[in-house]
Amino acid sequence: MDKKFNSFLLILGIIFTLITGLFQFFINIHLFNLKKYLYFSFYFIIFIYWLRDKNFKFKYFFIYSIISFYFNFSLTTPFVVVFTRTFLDFFNISSLLKNILITLLIGTLNTFISSFIYQFLRKKSLQSNKM
């Protein structure tokens, strides 16, 4: 079966996104610090997952890491500004609910992007191993 998304990363990302949303709802933690610690643990689990895959070369994993860091950290600020200005400002929503919605949307989007990139580069690595 030719999968487009890595199912482990997809499930892991959705779980971490939901955990972040719940933490924001129940615990008064600054959003940036919460995201920083959860992303660190997310990438640590991905690193352990990569270590278990003997056919996924380090070169491709390094490329994945750079691309994934770029999407996770640099897309966050422009997306928050655009999404908040165009959509959330029209509704009378509390700032806590705005932060939770933004976190869930960005987390889900980044999960799909990370899962797709990981699977794509994993396939490239497997193809280069066969040659």
Secondary structure, DSSP 8 states (H G I E B T S, - for coil): ---SS-HHHHHHHHHHHHHHHHHHHHS---HHHHHHHHHHHHHHHHHHHHHH-TTS-HHHHHHHHHHHHHHHHHTHHHHHHHHHHHTGGGS---HHHHHHHHHHHHHHHHHHHHHHHHHHHHHHHHHHHH-
